[in-house]
Amino acid sequence: MAELLYERIAATIEQQIEQGLYHPGDRLPGLRRLRRQFGVSLATVVAACELLEQREILEARPRSGFYVREGARPLPSPGEGVSDVDGPSLVSGQERVLGLVQAHNDPSVISFGAAAPPVELVPAVALDRSFARVRRRQRARIPTYDFPPGNLELRTQIARRMVQAGCNVSPDETVLTVGCQEALTLSLRAVADPGDVIAIESPTYYGILQAIESQGMRALEIPTDPVEGVLPGAVERALARWPIRCCVFMPSFGNPLGHVASEARKEELVALLRDHGVPLIEDDIYGELPFDGVRRWAAKAYDQYGDVLYCSSFSKTLGAGLRVGWVAPGRYRERVAYLKYATSQATPTMMTLAVADYLEQGGYDRFLRSARRRYERQVQRLSAAVRQCFPEGTRVTRPRGGFVVWVELPQGYDSLELAKRAIAGGISVAPGPIFSPTGRYRRCLRLSAARPWDDEVHGAIQRLGEMAHGLRMTP
Ligand SMILES: Cc1ncc(COP(=O)(O)O)c(C=O)c1O
């Protein structure tokens, strides 16, 4: 418990530094003051400050206290090499992702590649009970189609949960899908045609690139800040220059950067896109996993005209194998429901009823509270191990939620080669180029911290670090 507390206090201080409460060179308030401020013991604040010292954010000066380090560890650079004049492009290089995620099927591989919660981090027992109840009580429904928009029980539960994200959406305004991936693809098809330009974050989740590629659309990369996501100014410049048909963004806990836009930024973005008549596809799949427990409002919360197609799923919380997701498509509802029907007829009845039953039982929020804390700790441990084991100058993001970490190696290192060597050694990672339609981010990689931390995981990061040291790219 004490361990949890000091880690949380360290995270709060780190956030205060990022928000500019303290600048490099500033002295932090004295330990006794911090202790009173946080209402904890002296030992706990000391442990928090020492942790930040280990992470090279603070430095202790003898008889003086803790100071914010000059040039405190920089974050990865936003949108490597992306400039305002880079136009849209067709997506290439995504075929290799299947090989990468297939490694996840092999239990002997230590997987930092695909980002999915393991059985230890889903409410497996409660879900089992829900499956049993559905089998007992809803037997007649299980073998039947549950045509779009899908069963009302789950859509009602989803609409209630979306209130926490500031969204006033009725059950009738949602459509159930096979995971968030189907929600994204249907949304794209509803608002755009082959050849159209889709603005995306850079780097972005490779599934978004695959959805764009599968529809023959073109992607336009918008450089994305590792703390705040896409900045409205960059979107505005792109809108002025290119014929953007829609945007696909992750305003809260984006993948792979873990960024989160402020509520004001989200509101500004929605208004800007409204002015240009451009719909927003919002991917909020990590929205329920904020480390500080504060559910952020979605961009959809600021949507008065039905321009935002909100996509999510239970893959990151209840399990990716359930394949249960949804979209709240705003004014594109009829079109999305029809495309859903035309694409896959329905979402598996058993799965959606079981998730609805689980949510009706009322333990989801409690489960999420403990899952968030565990992910936060796992992310911190993984990040600390990377900093320790990877070549000097390696940069690591500081995600505020979710469970993925973006790592930027120094110039000259090649993550594709690292991924190749890693898989030969039984470790999978997601190399940077798959997060860009044009193969940028050659020296970056994404690591999933979903797996509970243990000696095996630590050993795998150490081995990855050794491999990274051994692979300076020849110019
Ligand atoms: C940001 C993001 N969107 C969508 C998906 C796809 O989700 P699902 O498994 O629910 O289809 C993922 C899965 O990794 C993701 O990280």
The ligand as a MOL file (V3000), in Angstrom:
LIG
                    3D

  0  0  0     0  0            999 V3000
M  V30 BEGIN CTAB
M  V30 COUNTS 16 16 0 0 0
M  V30 BEGIN ATOM
M  V30 1 C -6.2420 3.0270 -30.1880 0
M  V30 2 C -6.8850 1.7290 -30.5630 0
M  V30 3 N -7.9990 1.7500 -31.3050 0
M  V30 4 C -8.6160 0.6180 -31.6860 0
M  V30 5 C -8.1080 -0.5990 -31.3460 0
M  V30 6 C -8.8130 -1.8470 -31.8060 0
M  V30 7 O -9.6190 -2.2850 -30.7840 0
M  V30 8 P -10.4820 -3.6020 -30.8070 0
M  V30 9 O -9.5980 -4.7200 -30.3550 0
M  V30 10 O -11.5920 -3.3290 -29.8530 0
M  V30 11 O -10.9720 -3.8070 -32.1970 0
M  V30 12 C -6.9560 -0.6820 -30.5620 0
M  V30 13 C -6.3850 -1.9930 -30.1910 0
M  V30 14 O -5.2270 -2.1640 -29.9970 0
M  V30 15 C -6.3320 0.5200 -30.1730 0
M  V30 16 O -5.2170 0.5300 -29.4200 0
M  V30 END ATOM
M  V30 BEGIN BOND
M  V30 1 1 1 2
M  V30 2 1 2 3
M  V30 3 2 2 15
M  V30 4 2 3 4
M  V30 5 1 4 5
M  V30 6 1 5 6
M  V30 7 2 5 12
M  V30 8 1 6 7
M  V30 9 1 7 8
M  V30 10 2 8 9
M  V30 11 1 8 10
M  V30 12 1 8 11
M  V30 13 1 12 13
M  V30 14 1 12 15
M  V30 15 2 13 14
M  V30 16 1 15 16
M  V30 END BOND
M  V30 END CTAB
M  END
